[in-house]
Amino acid sequence: MTSTTAAAVSSSSSSLSSSGGNINNSSSVYKKEKSIQMKNSASALYNNLSVLCVPERSLTYMAVVHRSSVCMASWCILPSRVLLVLTSLRGIQMYESDGSIMVYWHALEIPETPTARAIFARGIAAVGGHYICVGTSSGCILVFDVPVKGTNITLSEELGQHTEAITSIAAECSMRKDCVPDLVTADDSGVLCVWKSGEEFTLLHKLPAYGCSCTSVALWDGIVAAGYGSGQIRVYDGATGALAAEANAHARWINVLDVAPESGRLLSGAEDSFVRVWKLGRAADTGLIEIEHRHSECVTDVQISGAKFCDAQGRAFAVTGYDLCEIIRYVLVA
């Protein structure tokens, strides 16, 4: 693996630009805590870390994918239950949250005529109270209707606006009935689709690509954040589809974005060995979307492949990277 150094990008050298929104620089301090050792290393996959926090039991579960037989692992938190969802080259598996019982299996359709394109599923999100959405290599979004309990999970809809492989899916809980987006999907070409869930999913906006893959997306308070292979983060108004701000956040390919739902903190990790914390919000006087850079951390000589907040406020986050046999945890101290 090519060595990278902290000199590649520093917090002061991140270039930011605005398209009607506001961009500020502030600071927070996170302190490194004791690492969690793993038996195997993390694979070089997008968004290769999932975290489930169980405050009432003082437990935190973490999942990292090793090797390419599994594409992604993620916990889907629905109002009535929590499921662990795995995607692979063969299909989609759903388990009870502790992984003890498989409650559903969906096999991917293999074309009769062999193609050069690999068949896989990638991108997982829970949305709309009782749906789980999973992306596929064909660009289709599979929407599964999940009951309160039991195994009677059904494929209720297939969303077909993408033509390239899905890279990432993000969702947030929205109880409003107007056109507030609660789902965003991204593909290898860089196209984003913004949706509103319901008995039938409605496409609100299709945001065009601009020259590179969109590897990860996050959604918070109607604000869409997208990370790209160029190292840029683009921030959109989900209600209008307008570009609000752009940050030249990393020197290399961004592999992961995550958002803390109760604070709007945004986490980004990339192949430049840096993980950065940002703050999303809206100006009280103008309503313009704002993004602030808060913190940078260098994980020396590690290509970041996974990063997740460990709580809803974003007071702690965990990081892992390609060929790294540990999960590194950071806690907010100021």
Salt bridges, closest charged atoms under 4 A:
GLU33 OE1 - ARG329 NH1 3.06
GLU96 OE2 - ARG81 NH2 3.47
ASP145 OD1 - HIS130 ND1 2.76
GLU164 OE1 - ARG117 NH2 3.63
ASP178 OD2 - ARG176 NH2 2.94
ASP187 OD2 - HIS162 ND1 2.79
ASP188 OD2 - ARG122 NH2 3.44
ASP221 OD2 - ARG282 NE 3.75
GLU246 OE2 - ARG234 NE 2.63
ASP258 OD1 - LYS308 NZ 3.43
ASP272 OD2 - HIS250 ND1 3.19
GLU292 OE1 - ARG294 NE 2.86
GLU297 OE1 - HIS295 NE2 2.80
ASP311 OD2 - ARG315 NE 3.32
